[in-house]
Amino acid sequence: MTPRLDADLLLRAYAAGIFPMADSADADEVFWVDPEERGIIPLDGFHLARSLRKTIRDDLFSITCDRDFPGTMRGCAEATEERPKTWINAEIIAAYTELHRRGHAHSVEAWRDGALAGGLYGVTLGGAFFGESMFSRVTDASKVALAHLVARLRLGRFTLLDVQFITPHLARFGAVTISRARYRRMLAASFHAPAAWPDRALNGAEAIAALLA
């Protein structure tokens, strides 16, 4: 029988380079994934398009961190035309919410007119950030959240941004695929990084400065 997810099990799994998924939102169990090839965004190779830079500089979205972690997870689990089926079930939501309470899971939120317009969430362990999912209810909201995430990781001296799988969307930001063996070497090295999740959100000018440094 598969053990129920909890924060301790999740931390052990990420340290070993694996992560859980569910077949659907209604699935009763999760399964573990250990891809032969892994998607990462090199923190010194993030591609910031000119149009996105302007959106960030103009502060068209209000960016916060960890203000609404449960809401961000629910947003990522929403069915859309592009993604009619989710891999986030109730067990995953409960376990990652527990991990968030322990300070190892974080969200970056983009707000417009007081409403949650998009965001992302993931797990921190040492100098690694394991990106789990992102969503947008307003055009460019998740893109801005991702750019702010990379800026925070650079400022916090993280060394690894794991995005699990490459998509055409992520490839536009500089995501690349590496072998499992190389990923595990990078993961092991990241545990020795003097990384710390920044205490506050950045404004647009601060995020761009961090991205271009």
C-alpha positions as CSV (number, residue, x, y, z in Angstrom):
1,M,0.0,0.0,0.0
2,T,1.3,3.4,-0.9
3,P,2.0,5.5,2.2
4,R,0.0,8.7,2.6
5,L,1.7,11.9,1.6
6,D,2.9,14.1,4.4
7,A,5.6,16.8,4.7
8,D,8.3,14.5,5.9
9,L,7.8,12.1,3.0
10,L,7.8,14.9,0.5
11,L,11.1,16.3,1.8
12,R,12.7,12.9,1.6
13,A,11.4,12.4,-2.0
14,Y,12.7,15.8,-3.2
15,A,16.0,15.1,-1.6
16,A,16.1,11.9,-3.7
17,G,15.1,13.7,-6.9
18,I,11.5,12.3,-7.2
19,F,8.1,14.0,-6.9
20,P,4.4,12.8,-6.7
21,M,1.6,13.2,-9.1
22,A,-2.0,12.0,-9.3
23,D,-3.9,10.6,-12.3
24,S,-6.6,13.2,-11.8
25,A,-8.2,15.5,-9.2
26,D,-10.4,12.6,-8.1
27,A,-7.7,10.0,-7.8
28,D,-7.4,8.3,-4.4
29,E,-3.6,7.7,-4.7
30,V,-0.5,9.3,-6.1
31,F,2.4,7.9,-8.0
32,W,6.1,8.8,-7.9
33,V,7.9,10.3,-10.9
34,D,11.7,10.1,-11.6
35,P,12.1,11.3,-15.2
36,E,15.1,10.1,-17.3
37,E,15.3,13.7,-18.5
38,R,14.6,16.7,-16.3
39,G,13.6,20.2,-17.2
40,I,15.4,23.1,-15.5
41,I,15.6,26.9,-16.0
42,P,19.3,27.9,-15.5
43,L,19.1,30.9,-13.1
44,D,21.8,32.7,-15.1
45,G,20.0,31.9,-18.4
46,F,16.5,33.2,-17.9
47,H,15.2,34.8,-21.1
48,L,13.3,38.0,-20.3
49,A,11.4,39.2,-23.4
50,R,11.2,42.9,-24.0
51,S,7.4,42.9,-23.7
52,L,7.5,41.0,-20.4
53,R,10.1,43.4,-19.1
54,K,7.8,46.3,-19.8
55,T,4.9,44.6,-18.1
56,I,7.0,44.0,-15.0
57,R,8.5,47.5,-14.9
58,D,5.0,49.0,-15.2
59,D,3.9,47.0,-12.2
60,L,0.7,46.0,-14.0
61,F,0.3,43.2,-11.3
62,S,0.8,43.4,-7.6
63,I,3.2,40.6,-6.7
64,T,3.1,38.9,-3.3
65,C,4.7,35.8,-1.8
66,D,3.0,33.3,0.4
67,R,0.0,35.5,0.8
68,D,-2.4,32.9,-0.5
69,F,-0.7,29.6,-0.8
70,P,-3.9,27.5,-0.7
71,G,-5.6,29.8,-3.3
72,T,-2.6,29.4,-5.5
73,M,-2.7,25.6,-5.3
74,R,-6.4,25.7,-6.1
75,G,-5.8,27.9,-9.1
76,C,-3.2,25.5,-10.4
77,A,-5.7,22.7,-10.0
78,E,-8.4,24.4,-12.0
79,A,-9.5,22.8,-15.2
80,T,-9.0,25.0,-18.3
81,E,-9.5,24.5,-22.1
82,E,-5.7,24.0,-22.5
83,R,-5.5,21.8,-19.4
84,P,-8.8,20.0,-18.9
85,K,-7.4,17.4,-16.5
86,T,-5.2,18.1,-13.4
87,W,-2.7,15.9,-11.6
88,I,-3.3,17.8,-8.3
89,N,-5.7,15.8,-6.0
90,A,-6.9,16.5,-2.5
91,E,-4.0,14.5,-0.9
92,I,-1.4,16.6,-2.8
93,I,-3.1,19.8,-1.7
94,A,-3.1,18.7,1.9
95,A,0.5,17.6,2.0
96,Y,1.9,20.6,0.3
97,T,-0.2,22.9,2.5
98,E,1.5,21.2,5.5
99,L,4.9,21.7,3.8
100,H,4.0,25.3,3.4
101,R,3.3,25.7,7.1
102,R,6.7,24.3,7.8
103,G,8.4,26.9,5.5
104,H,9.4,24.5,2.7
105,A,6.7,25.3,0.1
106,H,6.1,28.8,-1.3
107,S,3.8,30.6,-3.6
108,V,4.3,33.7,-5.8
109,E,1.0,35.5,-6.5
110,A,0.0,38.0,-9.1
111,W,-3.0,40.2,-8.2
112,R,-5.1,42.5,-10.4
113,D,-7.7,44.8,-8.9
114,G,-7.6,42.9,-5.7
115,A,-8.2,39.5,-7.3
116,L,-5.8,36.6,-7.7
117,A,-4.9,36.7,-11.4
118,G,-2.3,34.0,-11.5
119,G,0.7,32.5,-9.7
120,L,2.9,29.5,-9.0
121,Y,4.0,27.3,-6.2
122,G,6.9,25.0,-5.4
123,V,9.2,23.5,-2.8
124,T,12.5,24.8,-1.4
125,L,15.2,22.5,-0.1
126,G,18.7,23.8,0.3
127,G,19.6,25.9,-2.7
128,A,17.0,24.2,-4.9
129,F,13.5,25.4,-5.9
130,F,11.2,22.7,-7.3
131,G,8.6,24.4,-9.4
132,E,5.3,22.5,-9.2
133,S,2.7,24.3,-11.2
134,M,1.5,27.7,-12.4
135,F,-1.8,29.3,-13.6
136,S,-3.2,32.4,-15.2
137,R,-6.6,33.9,-15.1
138,V,-5.3,37.1,-16.7
139,T,-2.9,37.3,-19.6
140,D,0.8,37.4,-18.5
141,A,0.0,36.8,-14.8
142,S,1.9,33.6,-14.6
143,K,4.8,34.9,-16.7
144,V,5.2,37.8,-14.4
145,A,5.1,35.5,-11.4
146,L,7.7,33.3,-12.9
147,A,10.0,36.2,-13.6
148,H,9.6,37.4,-10.0
149,L,10.4,33.9,-8.8
150,V,13.7,33.8,-10.8
151,A,14.6,37.2,-9.5
152,R,14.0,36.0,-5.9
153,L,16.0,32.9,-6.4
154,R,18.9,34.9,-7.8
155,L,18.8,37.3,-4.8
156,G,18.4,34.4,-2.4
157,R,21.5,32.6,-3.9
158,F,19.7,29.6,-5.0
159,T,21.5,27.4,-7.6
160,L,18.8,25.2,-9.1
161,L,15.3,25.8,-10.5
162,D,13.7,22.5,-11.3
163,V,10.6,22.7,-13.7
164,Q,10.3,18.9,-14.0
165,F,9.2,18.8,-17.7
166,I,9.9,21.0,-20.6
167,T,6.9,22.7,-22.4
168,P,7.0,25.1,-25.3
169,H,5.9,27.8,-22.9
170,L,8.8,27.2,-20.5
171,A,11.3,26.8,-23.3
172,R,10.6,30.5,-24.2
173,F,12.1,31.4,-20.8
174,G,15.3,29.5,-21.4
175,A,14.3,26.1,-19.9
176,V,16.5,23.2,-21.0
177,T,16.5,19.4,-20.6
178,I,19.3,17.6,-18.8
179,S,19.9,14.0,-18.0
180,R,18.9,12.4,-14.8
181,A,22.5,11.9,-13.8
182,R,23.4,15.5,-14.4
183,Y,20.3,16.6,-12.5
184,R,21.2,14.6,-9.5
185,R,24.7,16.0,-9.4
186,M,23.2,19.6,-9.6
187,L,20.7,18.6,-6.9
188,A,23.4,17.3,-4.6
189,A,25.5,20.4,-5.1
190,S,22.5,22.7,-4.4
191,F,22.2,21.3,-0.8
192,H,25.5,23.1,0.0
193,A,24.4,26.5,-1.3
194,P,24.0,29.3,1.3
195,A,20.4,30.0,0.0
196,A,17.6,31.7,1.8
197,W,14.1,32.5,0.6
198,P,13.8,36.3,0.6
199,D,11.5,37.8,3.3
200,R,9.6,40.2,1.0
201,A,8.2,40.5,-2.5
202,L,10.0,42.7,-5.0
203,N,8.6,45.6,-7.0
204,G,9.0,45.6,-10.8
205,A,12.2,47.6,-10.9
206,E,13.8,45.4,-8.2
207,A,12.9,42.3,-10.1
208,I,14.3,43.5,-13.4
209,A,17.5,44.6,-11.7
210,A,17.9,41.1,-10.2
211,L,17.2,39.4,-13.5
212,L,19.7,41.6,-15.4
213,A,22.5,41.5,-12.7
